[in-house]
Amino acid sequence: MVSGMDVFGWIAAVVGAVGAVLFIASLIRTIRANPDTRIPFSRNPPVTPAGFIAMRSIGAGLLVFGGVALTNAHGTWSMIVVVGVVLVTLAVNTVHNHRLTVTANH
């Protein structure tokens, strides 16, 4: 028998996954819109694709909501997924900016 908490857990997992996809997709669209310019970490990039702010905001909100909702079932491990997604996006942004620095120096 499936309990209400099981159903809520699955819904929270799906919501968190959708949030992660939106958050990462917004970064990919931003990198494609700014192929030859550095993307700052603390402010908007020079070129912002349509829907960039909405995708990033909704994605982050859903990701955090899904992670927090799953803490009852999985403890703090669910929040590690949230932190992992953020670290992946920071790493991708760092690689993009570093690639531009290396290209400019050669």
C-alpha positions as CSV (number, residue, x, y, z in Angstrom):
1,M,0.0,0.0,0.0
2,V,1.3,3.4,-0.9
3,S,1.1,6.1,1.8
4,G,0.6,9.8,1.3
5,M,4.2,10.4,2.4
6,D,5.4,8.1,-0.4
7,V,3.4,10.0,-3.0
8,F,4.6,13.4,-1.6
9,G,8.2,12.1,-1.6
10,W,8.0,11.2,-5.3
11,I,6.4,14.5,-6.1
12,A,9.1,16.3,-4.3
13,A,11.8,14.3,-6.1
14,V,10.2,15.2,-9.5
15,V,9.9,18.9,-8.5
16,G,13.5,18.9,-7.5
17,A,14.6,17.2,-10.7
18,V,12.7,19.7,-12.8
19,G,14.3,22.5,-10.8
20,A,17.7,21.1,-11.4
21,V,17.1,20.8,-15.2
22,L,15.8,24.4,-15.4
23,F,18.7,25.8,-13.4
24,I,21.3,24.0,-15.5
25,A,19.4,24.8,-18.8
26,S,19.5,28.5,-17.9
27,L,23.3,28.3,-17.5
28,I,23.7,26.5,-20.8
29,R,21.5,29.1,-22.6
30,T,23.6,31.8,-21.0
31,I,26.9,30.3,-22.1
32,R,25.5,29.9,-25.7
33,A,24.4,33.6,-25.7
34,N,27.8,34.7,-24.4
35,P,30.3,32.5,-26.2
36,D,33.1,35.1,-26.3
37,T,32.5,37.0,-23.0
38,R,33.1,36.1,-19.4
39,I,30.1,35.3,-17.4
40,P,30.2,37.0,-13.9
41,F,29.3,35.0,-10.8
42,S,27.6,37.8,-8.9
43,R,25.6,39.6,-11.5
44,N,23.8,39.1,-14.9
45,P,25.9,38.4,-17.9
46,P,26.3,41.0,-20.7
47,V,23.7,39.1,-22.9
48,T,20.8,37.6,-21.1
49,P,18.7,35.1,-23.2
50,A,14.9,35.4,-23.1
51,G,13.6,33.8,-19.9
52,F,17.0,33.5,-18.3
53,I,16.0,35.1,-15.0
54,A,12.7,33.2,-14.8
55,M,14.3,29.9,-15.6
56,R,17.1,30.4,-13.0
57,S,14.7,31.7,-10.3
58,I,12.0,29.0,-10.8
59,G,14.7,26.3,-11.2
60,A,16.4,27.3,-8.0
61,G,13.2,27.5,-6.1
62,L,12.0,24.1,-7.2
63,L,15.4,22.6,-6.6
64,V,15.5,23.9,-3.0
65,F,11.8,23.0,-2.4
66,G,12.4,19.4,-3.6
67,G,15.5,19.0,-1.5
68,V,13.9,20.4,1.6
69,A,10.8,18.3,1.1
70,L,12.9,15.2,0.9
71,T,14.8,15.7,4.1
72,N,12.2,13.9,6.1
73,A,12.7,10.7,4.1
74,H,16.4,11.0,3.3
75,G,17.8,13.4,5.9
76,T,20.5,15.9,4.9
77,W,21.5,13.7,1.9
78,S,18.8,15.3,-0.2
79,M,20.4,18.8,0.4
80,I,23.7,17.4,-0.9
81,V,22.0,17.0,-4.3
82,V,21.0,20.7,-4.2
83,V,24.5,21.8,-3.3
84,G,25.9,19.4,-6.0
85,V,23.8,21.1,-8.7
86,V,25.0,24.5,-7.6
87,L,28.6,23.3,-7.6
88,V,28.2,21.8,-11.1
89,T,26.9,25.1,-12.4
90,L,29.8,27.0,-10.7
91,A,32.3,24.6,-12.2
92,V,30.8,24.9,-15.7
93,N,30.9,28.7,-15.4
94,T,34.5,28.6,-14.2
95,V,35.6,26.4,-17.1
96,H,33.9,28.7,-19.6
97,N,35.6,31.8,-18.1
98,H,39.0,30.0,-17.9
99,R,38.7,28.9,-21.6
100,L,38.3,32.5,-22.6
101,T,41.3,33.5,-20.5
102,V,43.5,30.8,-22.0
103,T,42.3,31.7,-25.5
104,A,43.0,35.4,-25.0
105,N,46.5,34.7,-23.8
106,H,47.5,32.7,-26.9
